[in-house]
Amino acid sequence: MRVASALAARRTEEFVKPGKLVEVRFVRGQSLSLTASRLLALMILAAGGDAWREMPHRMRKADIRRGHKGNERIVDMLEELHRTLFAEDDRSWRGKKATKRFPLIQMSREEVEDEEGVEAGWIEWEFTPDARRLIQESETYAVLNRQAVLGFRSSYALKLYEVGALRIHRRLKVWRCDMAALRAALGIAPDVYKDFAQLRRKVLQTAKAEIDQLAHFRVEWKEVRQGRAVVELEFRFEAKDAPAQVNTVEELERHSTGRRARREETVEEVAVAAPPAAVKALVSRTAERLAPSRPRDEVKVTSFPASSLHYGEAEFLEIGRRSGGGWDVDVIADAYRQSMGERLARLSGSKLVQSWRGFCESYAARRGPAS
């Protein structure tokens, strides 16, 4: 929760989801739809460092609708969250092994009066005691990107993305599970994709394609067989290098239309004649007038330090220490400058920060933790 509060103060696209909420499994036969999964992620983002407290949390409807005018979808998502049950291993009153089932949302309140204005329409909710307990007891966390969460088109991809984000900073970036655990974690109903070839094509390959395009890491898996049957899967998550991180940030900033075509490299390039200088100037002036003002406390990074990070931007030093596996931060920085070359001068802001973080993670992953 301290990490969640720190990320919220920076007002970036990153937020924290507690590890125990990531790993809690769906009750057999139940799962969340993609829209409800997104709403739950936005609720955790809005609650921030207070998610574990017994208190109501609030969010604007406009932050949920994402361009849709009606609120019918919000009603459906809230009701789905209320009726979906999750499970965890527990002990009964006699000390016997037991399965505990519980929801994550205990109360929600939605404004229904018509009101005009940007701030019109809010929802209010409270997490259940079991959800707050999981949040408070979590000793690990997944750092998620809001644009990535909203960009996924597969609920399985979103869930596997959360699992990967939880493990990408660990020394062993592996998730090993049997088929029952995979279905429980991703919410795959027992009566669908009974044939593993179907599950591989409809779930795993689809999730991998989206994660490799939108996440700050890539995912691979190995199938463990017993005879001809697949009995276990071993997922491995690897951080992207700096150029790939830049491509990911650029993709997240683009419109989702055409994202699949760009992923499959089926986009046709259209040659357009350059506009006259007068048109360029008019467009530039209009864009400047319409550009939204940035918050004062938003992180503004213009360039990567040319010398020791101990005397440069404190954020770069902090990222290097946190994501560099214990290696000397200035050694990683020298390797980063050499890897990026001339491209480094063209990076700034969130793209530069994301690129540096990705390089630190890949540097540590390639060399292992420093001795």
KETIKE-851329 format. One record per residue (C-alpha): residue number from 0; residue in one letter; x negated, y negated, z negated. Coordinates in nm, 4 decimals, padded with zeros to 6 digits. Layout:
BEGIN
MARKOL     i   aa       east      north         up
MARKOL   NUM    A          X          Y          Z
...
This chain:
BEGIN
MARKOL     i   aa       east      north         up
MARKOL     0    M    00.0000    00.0000    00.0000
MARKOL     1    R   -00.2970   -00.2322   -00.0503
MARKOL     2    V   -00.4012   -00.1585    00.3083
MARKOL     3    A   -00.0452   -00.2231    00.4261
MARKOL     4    S   -00.0440   -00.5613    00.2511
MARKOL     5    A   -00.3831   -00.6543    00.3996
MARKOL     6    L   -00.2721   -00.5682    00.7552
MARKOL     7    A    00.0543   -00.7587    00.7098
MARKOL     8    A   -00.1393   -01.0680    00.5996
MARKOL     9    R   -00.3418   -01.0599    00.9233
MARKOL    10    R   -00.0212   -01.0629    01.1310
MARKOL    11    T   -00.1584   -00.8295    01.3958
MARKOL    12    E    00.0175   -00.5464    01.5830
MARKOL    13    E   -00.1215   -00.2859    01.3405
MARKOL    14    F    00.0626   -00.1471    01.0404
MARKOL    15    V    00.0297    00.1444    00.7993
MARKOL    16    K    00.2435    00.4561    00.7592
MARKOL    17    P    00.1697    00.6588    00.4420
MARKOL    18    G    00.0216    01.0014    00.5088
MARKOL    19    K    00.2885    01.1940    00.3181
MARKOL    20    L    00.5606    01.0349    00.5309
MARKOL    21    V    00.3703    01.1361    00.8433
MARKOL    22    E    00.3325    01.4956    00.7250
MARKOL    23    V    00.6812    01.5449    00.5803
MARKOL    24    R    00.8586    01.7991    00.7981
MARKOL    25    F    01.2075    01.8060    00.9422
MARKOL    26    V    01.4648    02.0476    00.8047
MARKOL    27    R    01.5110    02.3405    01.0413
MARKOL    28    G    01.7375    02.2407    01.3282
MARKOL    29    Q    01.7159    01.8655    01.2589
MARKOL    30    S    01.5025    01.5913    01.4060
MARKOL    31    L    01.5116    01.2179    01.4737
MARKOL    32    S    01.5789    01.0794    01.8180
MARKOL    33    L    01.3200    00.8505    01.9725
MARKOL    34    T    01.5210    00.5362    01.8893
MARKOL    35    A    01.5761    00.6409    01.5276
MARKOL    36    S    01.2056    00.7276    01.4915
MARKOL    37    R    01.1168    00.3813    01.6178
MARKOL    38    L    01.3609    00.2219    01.3740
MARKOL    39    L    01.2056    00.4132    01.0823
MARKOL    40    A    00.8601    00.2919    01.1892
MARKOL    41    L    00.9871   -00.0681    01.2087
MARKOL    42    M    01.1410   -00.0315    00.8618
MARKOL    43    I    00.8071    00.0794    00.7200
MARKOL    44    L    00.6398   -00.2120    00.9007
MARKOL    45    A    00.8931   -00.4609    00.7611
MARKOL    46    A    00.8652   -00.3226    00.4052
MARKOL    47    G    00.4850   -00.3471    00.4165
MARKOL    48    G    00.3100   -00.3184    00.0805
MARKOL    49    D    00.6431   -00.3205   -00.1056
MARKOL    50    A    00.7744    00.0009    00.0531
MARKOL    51    W    00.7214    00.1983   -00.2687
MARKOL    52    R    00.9154   -00.0444   -00.4859
MARKOL    53    E    01.2787    00.0039   -00.5874
MARKOL    54    M    01.4130   -00.2957   -00.3994
MARKOL    55    P    01.6027   -00.3810   -00.0801
MARKOL    56    H    01.4119   -00.4560    00.2405
MARKOL    57    R    01.5371   -00.6686    00.5291
MARKOL    58    M    01.4854   -00.7004    00.9048
MARKOL    59    R    01.6431   -00.8990    01.1876
MARKOL    60    K    01.8599   -00.7094    01.4351
MARKOL    61    A    01.6813   -00.8890    01.7171
MARKOL    62    D    01.3584   -00.7104    01.6195
MARKOL    63    I    01.5361   -00.3783    01.6717
MARKOL    64    R    01.7399   -00.4462    01.9854
MARKOL    65    R    01.4389   -00.5363    02.2052
MARKOL    66    G    01.6479   -00.7206    02.4644
MARKOL    67    H    01.9749   -00.5294    02.4278
MARKOL    68    K    02.2684   -00.7611    02.3561
MARKOL    69    G    02.4933   -00.5165    02.1721
MARKOL    70    N    02.4470   -00.3785    01.8213
MARKOL    71    E    02.6132   -00.0405    01.8825
MARKOL    72    R    02.2752    00.1316    01.9102
MARKOL    73    I    02.1703   -00.0060    01.5698
MARKOL    74    V    02.4779    00.1498    01.4077
MARKOL    75    D    02.3985    00.4873    01.5649
MARKOL    76    M    02.0324    00.4715    01.4565
MARKOL    77    L    02.1168    00.3790    01.0962
MARKOL    78    E    02.3726    00.6568    01.0654
MARKOL    79    E    02.1254    00.9052    01.2147
MARKOL    80    L    01.8627    00.8064    00.9569
MARKOL    81    H    02.1154    00.8521    00.6771
MARKOL    82    R    02.2147    01.2057    00.7782
MARKOL    83    T    01.8728    01.3432    00.8803
MARKOL    84    L    01.7122    01.5598    00.6124
MARKOL    85    F    01.3431    01.6190    00.5535
MARKOL    86    A    01.1774    01.9002    00.3599
MARKOL    87    E    00.8737    01.9630    00.1449
MARKOL    88    D    00.7421    02.2522   -00.0638
MARKOL    89    D    00.8355    02.2234   -00.4312
MARKOL    90    R    00.8951    02.4240   -00.7495
MARKOL    91    S    01.2326    02.5145   -00.8978
MARKOL    92    W    01.3307    02.4605   -01.2621
MARKOL    93    R    01.2047    02.8168   -01.3233
MARKOL    94    G    00.8653    02.7477   -01.1701
MARKOL    95    K    00.9420    02.9458   -00.8520
MARKOL    96    K    00.8447    02.8323   -00.5029
MARKOL    97    A    01.1252    02.6239   -00.3532
MARKOL    98    T    01.2068    02.3983   -00.0592
MARKOL    99    K    01.3255    02.0481   -00.1433
MARKOL   100    R    01.5487    01.8678    00.1076
MARKOL   101    F    01.6194    01.4953    00.0999
MARKOL   102    P    01.6905    01.1897    00.3199
MARKOL   103    L    01.4615    00.8863    00.3429
MARKOL   104    I    01.7279    00.6102    00.3415
MARKOL   105    Q    01.9759    00.5864    00.0533
MARKOL   106    M    02.1557    00.2627    00.1402
MARKOL   107    S    02.1877    00.0323    00.4376
MARKOL   108    R    02.3852   -00.2857    00.4837
MARKOL   109    E    02.4489   -00.4419    00.8259
MARKOL   110    E    02.5805   -00.7919    00.8923
MARKOL   111    V    02.8824   -00.7722    01.1237
MARKOL   112    E    02.9936   -01.1353    01.1482
MARKOL   113    D    02.9313   -01.3035    01.4813
MARKOL   114    E    02.6687   -01.5723    01.4495
MARKOL   115    E    02.4616   -01.7649    01.6988
MARKOL   116    G    02.0912   -01.8395    01.6785
MARKOL   117    V    01.7601   -01.6579    01.6860
MARKOL   118    E    01.7862   -01.5492    01.3226
MARKOL   119    A    02.1411   -01.4180    01.3639
MARKOL   120    G    02.2151   -01.0706    01.2326
MARKOL   121    W    02.0163   -00.8829    00.9689
MARKOL   122    I    02.0095   -00.5331    00.8247
MARKOL   123    E    01.9191   -00.4430    00.4682
MARKOL   124    W    01.8216   -00.1015    00.3306
MARKOL   125    E    01.6628    00.0831    00.0411
MARKOL   126    F    01.4413    00.3918    00.0551
MARKOL   127    T    01.5444    00.6931   -00.1526
MARKOL   128    P    01.3510    00.7774   -00.4720
MARKOL   129    D    01.1960    01.0752   -00.2906
MARKOL   130    A    01.0770    00.8530   -00.0051
MARKOL   131    R    00.9309    00.5999   -00.2505
MARKOL   132    R    00.7572    00.8823   -00.4370
MARKOL   133    L    00.5960    01.0095   -00.1159
MARKOL   134    I    00.4832    00.6573   -00.0300
MARKOL   135    Q    00.3389    00.5954   -00.3754
MARKOL   136    E    00.1615    00.9324   -00.3957
MARKOL   137    S   -00.0005    00.9063   -00.0505
MARKOL   138    E   -00.3789    00.8919   -00.0684
MARKOL   139    T   -00.4173    00.8804    00.3108
MARKOL   140    Y   -00.2530    00.6642    00.5738
MARKOL   141    A   -00.2134    00.6302    00.9490
MARKOL   142    V   -00.2834    00.2953    01.1133
MARKOL   143    L   -00.0266    00.2568    01.3925
MARKOL   144    N    00.0086   -00.0008    01.6666
MARKOL   145    R    00.3547   -00.1572    01.6933
MARKOL   146    Q    00.3362   -00.1952    02.0725
MARKOL   147    A    00.2342    00.1681    02.1104
MARKOL   148    V    00.5175    00.2882    01.8839
MARKOL   149    L    00.7712    00.0952    02.0904
MARKOL   150    G    00.6096    00.2060    02.4165
MARKOL   151    F    00.6487    00.5828    02.3791
MARKOL   152    R    00.9251    00.7470    02.5811
MARKOL   153    S    00.9070    01.0866    02.4088
MARKOL   154    S    00.9916    01.1422    02.0427
MARKOL   155    Y    00.7440    01.4327    02.0419
MARKOL   156    A    00.4694    01.2017    02.1699
MARKOL   157    L    00.5454    00.9453    01.8979
MARKOL   158    K    00.5294    01.2087    01.6241
MARKOL   159    L    00.2049    01.3602    01.7558
MARKOL   160    Y    00.0637    01.0058    01.7821
MARKOL   161    E    00.1334    00.9555    01.4107
MARKOL   162    V   -00.0337    01.2887    01.3285
MARKOL   163    G   -00.3404    01.1871    01.5313
MARKOL   164    A   -00.3565    00.8382    01.3781
MARKOL   165    L   -00.3568    01.0023    01.0344
MARKOL   166    R   -00.6566    01.2218    01.1218
MARKOL   167    I   -00.8662    01.0089    01.3569
MARKOL   168    H   -01.0664    00.8515    01.0708
MARKOL   169    R   -01.1359    01.1809    00.8942
MARKOL   170    R   -01.4633    01.3675    00.9179
MARKOL   171    L   -01.2794    01.6661    01.0706
MARKOL   172    K   -01.0339    01.5273    01.3260
MARKOL   173    V   -00.8414    01.8529    01.3696
MARKOL   174    W   -00.4839    01.9641    01.3059
MARKOL   175    R   -00.4322    02.3402    01.3037
MARKOL   176    C   -00.0775    02.4792    01.2850
MARKOL   177    D    00.1276    02.7843    01.3722
MARKOL   178    M    00.4330    02.7617    01.5954
MARKOL   179    A    00.6787    02.7254    01.3072
MARKOL   180    A    00.4765    02.4370    01.1590
MARKOL   181    L    00.4501    02.2689    01.4999
MARKOL   182    R    00.8270    02.2794    01.5493
MARKOL   183    A    00.8904    02.1515    01.1948
MARKOL   184    A    00.6409    01.8653    01.2310
MARKOL   185    L    00.7545    01.7459    01.5750
MARKOL   186    G    01.1242    01.8197    01.5238
MARKOL   187    I    01.1528    02.0768    01.8036
MARKOL   188    A    01.4827    02.2607    01.7662
MARKOL   189    P    01.4514    02.6404    01.7326
MARKOL   190    D    01.6828    02.7050    02.0281
MARKOL   191    V    01.4876    02.4961    02.2842
MARKOL   192    Y    01.1605    02.5703    02.4632
MARKOL   193    K    01.1513    02.9273    02.3329
MARKOL   194    D    00.9032    03.0151    02.6061
MARKOL   195    F    00.5627    02.8641    02.5276
MARKOL   196    A    00.5030    02.7744    02.8924
MARKOL   197    Q    00.8092    02.5482    02.8729
MARKOL   198    L    00.6980    02.4021    02.5416
MARKOL   199    R    00.3531    02.3324    02.6835
MARKOL   200    R    00.4948    02.1578    02.9900
MARKOL   201    K    00.7889    01.9704    02.8343
MARKOL   202    V    00.6358    01.8788    02.4972
MARKOL   203    L    00.2572    01.9063    02.4783
MARKOL   204    Q    00.1588    01.7878    02.8246
MARKOL   205    T    00.4131    01.5037    02.8160
MARKOL   206    A    00.2931    01.3935    02.4714
MARKOL   207    K   -00.0729    01.4108    02.5749
MARKOL   208    A   -00.0132    01.1967    02.8853
MARKOL   209    E    00.1564    00.9222    02.6834
MARKOL   210    I   -00.0908    00.9321    02.3937
MARKOL   211    D   -00.3939    00.9201    02.6233
MARKOL   212    Q   -00.2452    00.6108    02.7885
MARKOL   213    L   -00.1116    00.4161    02.4872
MARKOL   214    A   -00.3081    00.5257    02.1790
MARKOL   215    H   -00.6577    00.4276    02.0657
MARKOL   216    F   -00.7565    00.7949    02.0829
MARKOL   217    R   -00.7138    01.0988    02.3058
MARKOL   218    V   -00.5736    01.4390    02.2159
MARKOL   219    E   -00.6692    01.7899    02.3275
MARKOL   220    W   -00.5513    02.1275    02.2029
MARKOL   221    K   -00.6688    02.4866    02.1993
MARKOL   222    E   -00.4282    02.7805    02.2049
MARKOL   223    V   -00.4985    03.0726    01.9705
MARKOL   224    R   -00.3447    03.3944    02.0999
MARKOL   225    Q   -00.2553    03.7255    01.9477
MARKOL   226    G   -00.2276    03.9548    02.2436
MARKOL   227    R   -00.0401    03.7520    02.5048
MARKOL   228    A    00.1533    03.5407    02.2543
MARKOL   229    V    00.0347    03.1988    02.1356
MARKOL   230    V    00.0436    03.2075    01.7546
MARKOL   231    E   -00.1520    02.8937    01.6614
MARKOL   232    L   -00.2584    02.5613    01.8076
MARKOL   233    E   -00.5614    02.3532    01.7201
MARKOL   234    F   -00.5286    01.9839    01.8069
MARKOL   235    R   -00.8391    01.7655    01.8238
MARKOL   236    F   -00.8257    01.3846    01.8275
MARKOL   237    E   -01.1152    01.1799    01.9677
MARKOL   238    A   -01.1519    00.8005    01.9615
MARKOL   239    K   -01.1764    00.6258    02.2971
MARKOL   240    D   -01.4933    00.4439    02.3961
MARKOL   241    A   -01.5017    00.0659    02.4331
MARKOL   242    P   -01.3995    00.0362    02.8038
MARKOL   243    A   -01.1109    00.2788    02.7516
MARKOL   244    Q   -00.9969    00.0785    02.4483
MARKOL   245    V   -00.9824   -00.2344    02.6632
MARKOL   246    N   -00.7723   -00.0529    02.9238
MARKOL   247    T   -00.5335    00.0627    02.6499
MARKOL   248    V   -00.4882   -00.2881    02.5104
MARKOL   249    E   -00.4214   -00.4213    02.8608
MARKOL   250    E   -00.1660   -00.1452    02.9256
MARKOL   251    L    00.0185   -00.2210    02.6005
MARKOL   252    E    00.0456   -00.5849    02.7032
MARKOL   253    R    00.1960   -00.4953    03.0411
MARKOL   254    H    00.5656   -00.4316    03.1011
MARKOL   255    S    00.6753   -00.0715    03.0539
MARKOL   256    T    00.8198   -00.0662    03.4064
MARKOL   257    G    00.5789    00.1284    03.6219
MARKOL   258    R    00.3878    00.2692    03.3244
MARKOL   259    R    00.4404    00.6294    03.4322
MARKOL   260    A    00.3318    00.5459    03.7872
MARKOL   261    R    00.0178    00.3779    03.6537
MARKOL   262    R   -00.0490    00.6801    03.4328
MARKOL   263    E   -00.0160    00.9164    03.7287
MARKOL   264    E   -00.2035    00.6729    03.9570
MARKOL   265    T    00.0798    00.6580    04.2093
MARKOL   266    V    00.1101    00.2773    04.2127
MARKOL   267    E    00.0843    00.1230    04.5574
MARKOL   268    E   -00.1235   -00.1926    04.5853
MARKOL   269    V    00.0396   -00.4792    04.7740
MARKOL   270    A   -00.1727   -00.7502    04.9302
MARKOL   271    V   -00.0356   -01.0985    04.8618
MARKOL   272    A   -00.1654   -01.4159    05.0160
MARKOL   273    A   -00.3193   -01.6595    04.7686
MARKOL   274    P   -00.0859   -01.9519    04.6810
MARKOL   275    P   -00.1879   -02.3092    04.7616
MARKOL   276    A   -00.3877   -02.5008    04.5001
MARKOL   277    A   -00.0886   -02.7231    04.4189
MARKOL   278    V    00.1271   -02.4206    04.3364
MARKOL   279    K   -00.1491   -02.2763    04.1154
MARKOL   280    A   -00.1753   -02.6018    03.9208
MARKOL   281    L    00.2037   -02.6223    03.8732
MARKOL   282    V    00.2211   -02.2638    03.7471
MARKOL   283    S   -00.0696   -02.3246    03.5086
MARKOL   284    R    00.0902   -02.6392    03.3598
MARKOL   285    T    00.4267   -02.4643    03.3200
MARKOL   286    A    00.2670   -02.1641    03.1490
MARKOL   287    E    00.0881   -02.3906    02.9022
MARKOL   288    R    00.4134   -02.5676    02.8104
MARKOL   289    L    00.6049   -02.2426    02.7662
MARKOL   290    A    00.3324   -02.0538    02.5784
MARKOL   291    P    00.4444   -01.9771    02.2201
MARKOL   292    S    00.2446   -02.1357    01.9431
MARKOL   293    R    00.0289   -01.8936    01.7460
MARKOL   294    P    00.0458   -01.8730    01.3664
MARKOL   295    R   -00.2345   -02.0575    01.1949
MARKOL   296    D   -00.3477   -01.7538    01.0048
MARKOL   297    E   -00.3621   -01.5263    01.3129
MARKOL   298    V   -00.7073   -01.3795    01.3673
MARKOL   299    K   -00.8880   -01.5835    01.6358
MARKOL   300    V   -01.1961   -01.4143    01.7726
MARKOL   301    T   -01.3610   -01.5783    02.0712
MARKOL   302    S   -01.6814   -01.3783    02.1200
MARKOL   303    F   -01.8879   -01.0949    01.9778
MARKOL   304    P   -02.1811   -01.2126    01.7605
MARKOL   305    A   -02.5132   -01.2136    01.9460
MARKOL   306    S   -02.7168   -01.1536    01.6302
MARKOL   307    S   -02.6760   -00.9605    01.3050
MARKOL   308    L   -02.3150   -00.8998    01.2046
MARKOL   309    H   -02.4078   -00.9843    00.8464
MARKOL   310    Y   -02.4184   -01.3482    00.9573
MARKOL   311    G   -02.1369   -01.3400    01.2154
MARKOL   312    E   -01.7625   -01.2799    01.2010
MARKOL   313    A   -01.6768   -01.0993    00.8769
MARKOL   314    E   -01.4062   -00.8971    01.0530
MARKOL   315    F   -01.6592   -00.7283    01.2846
MARKOL   316    L   -01.8753   -00.6355    00.9860
MARKOL   317    E   -01.5757   -00.4919    00.7983
MARKOL   318    I   -01.4639   -00.2852    01.1007
MARKOL   319    G   -01.8176   -00.1509    01.1478
MARKOL   320    R   -01.8418   -00.0446    00.7852
MARKOL   321    R   -01.4976    00.1144    00.7809
MARKOL   322    S   -01.5049    00.2928    01.1195
MARKOL   323    G   -01.8770    00.3493    01.1815
MARKOL   324    G   -01.9202    00.6658    00.9756
MARKOL   325    G   -02.1773    00.5086    00.7426
MARKOL   326    W   -02.4235    00.4182    01.0201
MARKOL   327    D   -02.6035    00.0840    01.0121
MARKOL   328    V   -02.3577   -00.1721    01.1501
MARKOL   329    D   -02.6240   -00.3675    01.3405
MARKOL   330    V   -02.7467   -00.0470    01.5080
MARKOL   331    I   -02.3910    00.0227    01.6256
MARKOL   332    A   -02.3584   -00.3395    01.7420
MARKOL   333    D   -02.6749   -00.3137    01.9542
MARKOL   334    A   -02.5435    00.0042    02.1152
MARKOL   335    Y   -02.2080   -00.1670    02.1747
MARKOL   336    R   -02.3693   -00.4666    02.3487
MARKOL   337    Q   -02.5742   -00.2344    02.5675
MARKOL   338    S   -02.2695   -00.0212    02.6546
MARKOL   339    M   -02.0443   -00.3149    02.7446
MARKOL   340    G   -02.3021   -00.5231    02.9318
MARKOL   341    E   -02.1531   -00.8189    03.1185
MARKOL   342    R   -01.7978   -00.7105    03.0373
MARKOL   343    L   -01.8515   -00.8162    02.6747
MARKOL   344    A   -01.8581   -01.1854    02.7692
MARKOL   345    R   -01.5092   -01.1556    02.9195
MARKOL   346    L   -01.3466   -01.0155    02.6037
MARKOL   347    S   -01.1874   -01.2136    02.3221
MARKOL   348    G   -00.9080   -01.1895    02.0678
MARKOL   349    S   -00.7303   -00.8604    02.0060
MARKOL   350    K   -00.8911   -00.6920    02.3078
MARKOL   351    L   -01.2380   -00.7571    02.1682
MARKOL   352    V   -01.1435   -00.6386    01.8178
MARKOL   353    Q   -00.9783   -00.3230    01.9527
MARKOL   354    S   -01.2750   -00.2506    02.1787
MARKOL   355    W   -01.5247   -00.2886    01.8910
MARKOL   356    R   -01.3181   -00.0662    01.6605
MARKOL   357    G   -01.2902    00.2027    01.9264
MARKOL   358    F   -01.6649    00.1983    01.9908
MARKOL   359    C   -01.7408    00.2332    01.6181
MARKOL   360    E   -01.5069    00.5324    01.5918
MARKOL   361    S   -01.6512    00.7037    01.8996
MARKOL   362    Y   -02.0084    00.6297    01.7812
MARKOL   363    A   -01.9377    00.7985    01.4473
MARKOL   364    A   -01.7553    01.0867    01.6162
MARKOL   365    R   -02.0474    01.1582    01.8516
MARKOL   366    R   -02.3161    01.1470    01.5826
MARKOL   367    G   -02.1268    01.2617    01.2762
MARKOL   368    P   -02.1461    01.0875    00.9375
MARKOL   369    A   -02.4751    00.9178    00.8477
MARKOL   370    S   -02.6915    01.1144    00.6070
